[in-house]
Amino acid sequence: MLENIGGAELLLVLLVVFLFFGPKNLPSIGRTFGRGVREFRRALRGVEDDVRRSAPPDGPGPPA
């Protein structure tokens, strides 16, 4: 999804964000974004653990 964004496009997006939110709000926005990413990873890890626990220990059974 983000592989098509080059340096110029990224710089433009950062400039627009800076102008829209201002320098005082950027640290709190970064903090909130970091917490969101951390919570997403934690939830993803929980789902992966649930799938591992529910999978049969020997892998898939014999073909039917």
DRENKOL-969541 format. One record per atom (N, C-alpha, C): z, x, y; residue number from 1; residue in three letters. Coordinates in nm, 2 decimals, always signed. Layout:
N
+--------+--------+--------+------+------+
:      Z :      X :      Y : resi : resn :
+--------+--------+--------+------+------+
:      Z :      X :      Y :  NUM :  ALA :
...
+--------+--------+--------+------+------+
***
This chain:
64
+--------+--------+--------+------+------+
:      Z :      X :      Y : resi : resn :
+--------+--------+--------+------+------+
:  +0.00 :  +0.08 :  -0.12 :    1 :  MET :
:  +0.00 :  +0.00 :  +0.00 :    1 :  MET :
:  +0.00 :  +0.09 :  +0.13 :    1 :  MET :
:  +0.08 :  +0.19 :  +0.13 :    2 :  LEU :
:  +0.09 :  +0.27 :  +0.25 :    2 :  LEU :
:  +0.01 :  +0.40 :  +0.24 :    2 :  LEU :
:  -0.07 :  +0.41 :  +0.13 :    3 :  GLU :
:  -0.15 :  +0.53 :  +0.12 :    3 :  GLU :
:  -0.27 :  +0.54 :  +0.22 :    3 :  GLU :
:  -0.30 :  +0.43 :  +0.28 :    4 :  ASN :
:  -0.41 :  +0.43 :  +0.38 :    4 :  ASN :
:  -0.37 :  +0.45 :  +0.52 :    4 :  ASN :
:  -0.24 :  +0.47 :  +0.54 :    5 :  ILE :
:  -0.19 :  +0.49 :  +0.68 :    5 :  ILE :
:  -0.19 :  +0.64 :  +0.71 :    5 :  ILE :
:  -0.26 :  +0.68 :  +0.81 :    6 :  GLY :
:  -0.27 :  +0.82 :  +0.85 :    6 :  GLY :
:  -0.16 :  +0.85 :  +0.95 :    6 :  GLY :
:  -0.17 :  +0.98 :  +1.00 :    7 :  GLY :
:  -0.07 :  +1.02 :  +1.10 :    7 :  GLY :
:  -0.08 :  +0.95 :  +1.23 :    7 :  GLY :
:  -0.20 :  +0.92 :  +1.28 :    8 :  ALA :
:  -0.22 :  +0.85 :  +1.41 :    8 :  ALA :
:  -0.17 :  +0.71 :  +1.40 :    8 :  ALA :
:  -0.20 :  +0.64 :  +1.29 :    9 :  GLU :
:  -0.15 :  +0.50 :  +1.27 :    9 :  GLU :
:  +0.00 :  +0.50 :  +1.27 :    9 :  GLU :
:  +0.06 :  +0.59 :  +1.20 :   10 :  LEU :
:  +0.21 :  +0.60 :  +1.19 :   10 :  LEU :
:  +0.27 :  +0.62 :  +1.32 :   10 :  LEU :
:  +0.21 :  +0.71 :  +1.40 :   11 :  LEU :
:  +0.26 :  +0.74 :  +1.53 :   11 :  LEU :
:  +0.25 :  +0.62 :  +1.62 :   11 :  LEU :
:  +0.14 :  +0.55 :  +1.61 :   12 :  LEU :
:  +0.12 :  +0.43 :  +1.69 :   12 :  LEU :
:  +0.23 :  +0.32 :  +1.66 :   12 :  LEU :
:  +0.25 :  +0.30 :  +1.53 :   13 :  VAL :
:  +0.36 :  +0.21 :  +1.49 :   13 :  VAL :
:  +0.49 :  +0.25 :  +1.54 :   13 :  VAL :
:  +0.53 :  +0.38 :  +1.53 :   14 :  LEU :
:  +0.66 :  +0.42 :  +1.58 :   14 :  LEU :
:  +0.67 :  +0.41 :  +1.73 :   14 :  LEU :
:  +0.56 :  +0.43 :  +1.80 :   15 :  LEU :
:  +0.56 :  +0.41 :  +1.95 :   15 :  LEU :
:  +0.59 :  +0.26 :  +1.98 :   15 :  LEU :
:  +0.52 :  +0.17 :  +1.91 :   16 :  VAL :
:  +0.54 :  +0.03 :  +1.94 :   16 :  VAL :
:  +0.68 :  -0.01 :  +1.91 :   16 :  VAL :
:  +0.74 :  +0.04 :  +1.80 :   17 :  VAL :
:  +0.87 :  +0.00 :  +1.76 :   17 :  VAL :
:  +0.97 :  +0.06 :  +1.87 :   17 :  VAL :
:  +0.94 :  +0.18 :  +1.92 :   18 :  PHE :
:  +1.03 :  +0.24 :  +2.02 :   18 :  PHE :
:  +1.02 :  +0.16 :  +2.15 :   18 :  PHE :
:  +0.90 :  +0.12 :  +2.19 :   19 :  LEU :
:  +0.89 :  +0.04 :  +2.31 :   19 :  LEU :
:  +0.95 :  -0.10 :  +2.30 :   19 :  LEU :
:  +0.94 :  -0.16 :  +2.18 :   20 :  PHE :
:  +0.98 :  -0.30 :  +2.16 :   20 :  PHE :
:  +1.14 :  -0.30 :  +2.15 :   20 :  PHE :
:  +1.20 :  -0.21 :  +2.08 :   21 :  PHE :
:  +1.34 :  -0.22 :  +2.06 :   21 :  PHE :
:  +1.42 :  -0.13 :  +2.15 :   21 :  PHE :
:  +1.36 :  -0.02 :  +2.20 :   22 :  GLY :
:  +1.43 :  +0.07 :  +2.29 :   22 :  GLY :
:  +1.51 :  +0.17 :  +2.22 :   22 :  GLY :
:  +1.55 :  +0.28 :  +2.29 :   23 :  PRO :
:  +1.62 :  +0.39 :  +2.22 :   23 :  PRO :
:  +1.76 :  +0.35 :  +2.18 :   23 :  PRO :
:  +1.82 :  +0.26 :  +2.24 :   24 :  LYS :
:  +1.96 :  +0.23 :  +2.21 :   24 :  LYS :
:  +1.98 :  +0.15 :  +2.07 :   24 :  LYS :
:  +1.87 :  +0.08 :  +2.04 :   25 :  ASN :
:  +1.88 :  -0.01 :  +1.92 :   25 :  ASN :
:  +1.83 :  +0.07 :  +1.79 :   25 :  ASN :
:  +1.75 :  +0.18 :  +1.81 :   26 :  LEU :
:  +1.69 :  +0.24 :  +1.70 :   26 :  LEU :
:  +1.79 :  +0.29 :  +1.59 :   26 :  LEU :
:  +1.91 :  +0.35 :  +1.63 :   27 :  PRO :
:  +2.00 :  +0.39 :  +1.53 :   27 :  PRO :
:  +2.06 :  +0.28 :  +1.44 :   27 :  PRO :
:  +2.08 :  +0.17 :  +1.50 :   28 :  SER :
:  +2.13 :  +0.05 :  +1.43 :   28 :  SER :
:  +2.03 :  -0.01 :  +1.34 :   28 :  SER :
:  +1.90 :  +0.00 :  +1.38 :   29 :  ILE :
:  +1.79 :  -0.05 :  +1.30 :   29 :  ILE :
:  +1.77 :  +0.04 :  +1.18 :   29 :  ILE :
:  +1.78 :  +0.17 :  +1.20 :   30 :  GLY :
:  +1.77 :  +0.27 :  +1.09 :   30 :  GLY :
:  +1.88 :  +0.25 :  +0.99 :   30 :  GLY :
:  +2.00 :  +0.23 :  +1.04 :   31 :  ARG :
:  +2.12 :  +0.21 :  +0.95 :   31 :  ARG :
:  +2.10 :  +0.08 :  +0.87 :   31 :  ARG :
:  +2.06 :  -0.03 :  +0.93 :   32 :  THR :
:  +2.04 :  -0.15 :  +0.86 :   32 :  THR :
:  +1.93 :  -0.14 :  +0.75 :   32 :  THR :
:  +1.82 :  -0.07 :  +0.79 :   33 :  PHE :
:  +1.71 :  -0.04 :  +0.69 :   33 :  PHE :
:  +1.76 :  +0.04 :  +0.58 :   33 :  PHE :
:  +1.84 :  +0.14 :  +0.60 :   34 :  GLY :
:  +1.90 :  +0.23 :  +0.49 :   34 :  GLY :
:  +1.99 :  +0.15 :  +0.40 :   34 :  GLY :
:  +2.07 :  +0.06 :  +0.46 :   35 :  ARG :
:  +2.16 :  -0.02 :  +0.37 :   35 :  ARG :
:  +2.07 :  -0.12 :  +0.29 :   35 :  ARG :
:  +1.97 :  -0.17 :  +0.34 :   36 :  GLY :
:  +1.88 :  -0.26 :  +0.27 :   36 :  GLY :
:  +1.81 :  -0.19 :  +0.15 :   36 :  GLY :
:  +1.76 :  -0.07 :  +0.18 :   37 :  VAL :
:  +1.70 :  +0.01 :  +0.07 :   37 :  VAL :
:  +1.80 :  +0.04 :  -0.04 :   37 :  VAL :
:  +1.92 :  +0.08 :  +0.00 :   38 :  ARG :
:  +2.03 :  +0.11 :  -0.09 :   38 :  ARG :
:  +2.06 :  -0.01 :  -0.18 :   38 :  ARG :
:  +2.08 :  -0.12 :  -0.12 :   39 :  GLU :
:  +2.11 :  -0.25 :  -0.19 :   39 :  GLU :
:  +2.00 :  -0.28 :  -0.29 :   39 :  GLU :
:  +1.87 :  -0.26 :  -0.24 :   40 :  PHE :
:  +1.76 :  -0.29 :  -0.33 :   40 :  PHE :
:  +1.76 :  -0.20 :  -0.45 :   40 :  PHE :
:  +1.78 :  -0.07 :  -0.43 :   41 :  ARG :
:  +1.79 :  +0.02 :  -0.55 :   41 :  ARG :
:  +1.90 :  -0.02 :  -0.64 :   41 :  ARG :
:  +2.02 :  -0.06 :  -0.59 :   42 :  ARG :
:  +2.13 :  -0.09 :  -0.67 :   42 :  ARG :
:  +2.10 :  -0.22 :  -0.75 :   42 :  ARG :
:  +2.03 :  -0.32 :  -0.69 :   43 :  ALA :
:  +1.99 :  -0.44 :  -0.76 :   43 :  ALA :
:  +1.89 :  -0.40 :  -0.87 :   43 :  ALA :
:  +1.79 :  -0.32 :  -0.84 :   44 :  LEU :
:  +1.69 :  -0.28 :  -0.93 :   44 :  LEU :
:  +1.75 :  -0.21 :  -1.05 :   44 :  LEU :
:  +1.85 :  -0.12 :  -1.03 :   45 :  ARG :
:  +1.92 :  -0.05 :  -1.13 :   45 :  ARG :
:  +1.99 :  -0.15 :  -1.22 :   45 :  ARG :
:  +2.05 :  -0.25 :  -1.16 :   46 :  GLY :
:  +2.12 :  -0.35 :  -1.24 :   46 :  GLY :
:  +2.03 :  -0.43 :  -1.33 :   46 :  GLY :
:  +1.91 :  -0.46 :  -1.28 :   47 :  VAL :
:  +1.81 :  -0.53 :  -1.36 :   47 :  VAL :
:  +1.76 :  -0.44 :  -1.48 :   47 :  VAL :
:  +1.74 :  -0.32 :  -1.45 :   48 :  GLU :
:  +1.70 :  -0.22 :  -1.55 :   48 :  GLU :
:  +1.80 :  -0.21 :  -1.66 :   48 :  GLU :
:  +1.93 :  -0.21 :  -1.62 :   49 :  ASP :
:  +2.04 :  -0.20 :  -1.72 :   49 :  ASP :
:  +2.05 :  -0.33 :  -1.81 :   49 :  ASP :
:  +2.03 :  -0.44 :  -1.74 :   50 :  ASP :
:  +2.03 :  -0.57 :  -1.82 :   50 :  ASP :
:  +1.91 :  -0.57 :  -1.92 :   50 :  ASP :
:  +1.80 :  -0.52 :  -1.88 :   51 :  VAL :
:  +1.68 :  -0.52 :  -1.97 :   51 :  VAL :
:  +1.71 :  -0.43 :  -2.09 :   51 :  VAL :
:  +1.77 :  -0.31 :  -2.06 :   52 :  ARG :
:  +1.80 :  -0.21 :  -2.17 :   52 :  ARG :
:  +1.90 :  -0.27 :  -2.26 :   52 :  ARG :
:  +2.00 :  -0.34 :  -2.21 :   53 :  ARG :
:  +2.10 :  -0.40 :  -2.30 :   53 :  ARG :
:  +2.05 :  -0.51 :  -2.38 :   53 :  ARG :
:  +1.95 :  -0.59 :  -2.33 :   54 :  SER :
:  +1.90 :  -0.70 :  -2.41 :   54 :  SER :
:  +1.79 :  -0.66 :  -2.50 :   54 :  SER :
:  +1.73 :  -0.55 :  -2.49 :   55 :  ALA :
:  +1.63 :  -0.50 :  -2.58 :   55 :  ALA :
:  +1.69 :  -0.47 :  -2.72 :   55 :  ALA :
:  +1.61 :  -0.49 :  -2.82 :   56 :  PRO :
:  +1.66 :  -0.45 :  -2.96 :   56 :  PRO :
:  +1.68 :  -0.30 :  -2.97 :   56 :  PRO :
:  +1.78 :  -0.25 :  -3.04 :   57 :  PRO :
:  +1.80 :  -0.11 :  -3.04 :   57 :  PRO :
:  +1.69 :  -0.03 :  -3.11 :   57 :  PRO :
:  +1.62 :  -0.09 :  -3.21 :   58 :  ASP :
:  +1.52 :  -0.02 :  -3.28 :   58 :  ASP :
:  +1.38 :  -0.04 :  -3.22 :   58 :  ASP :
:  +1.37 :  -0.10 :  -3.11 :   59 :  GLY :
:  +1.24 :  -0.12 :  -3.05 :   59 :  GLY :
:  +1.18 :  -0.25 :  -3.11 :   59 :  GLY :
:  +1.05 :  -0.27 :  -3.10 :   60 :  PRO :
:  +0.99 :  -0.39 :  -3.14 :   60 :  PRO :
:  +1.00 :  -0.40 :  -3.29 :   60 :  PRO :
:  +1.01 :  -0.52 :  -3.34 :   61 :  GLY :
:  +1.01 :  -0.55 :  -3.48 :   61 :  GLY :
:  +0.88 :  -0.54 :  -3.55 :   61 :  GLY :
:  +0.87 :  -0.56 :  -3.68 :   62 :  PRO :
:  +0.75 :  -0.55 :  -3.75 :   62 :  PRO :
:  +0.65 :  -0.66 :  -3.70 :   62 :  PRO :
:  +0.52 :  -0.63 :  -3.71 :   63 :  PRO :
:  +0.42 :  -0.73 :  -3.67 :   63 :  PRO :
:  +0.43 :  -0.86 :  -3.75 :   63 :  PRO :
:  +0.41 :  -0.97 :  -3.69 :   64 :  ALA :
:  +0.41 :  -1.10 :  -3.77 :   64 :  ALA :
:  +0.29 :  -1.13 :  -3.83 :   64 :  ALA :
+--------+--------+--------+------+------+
***
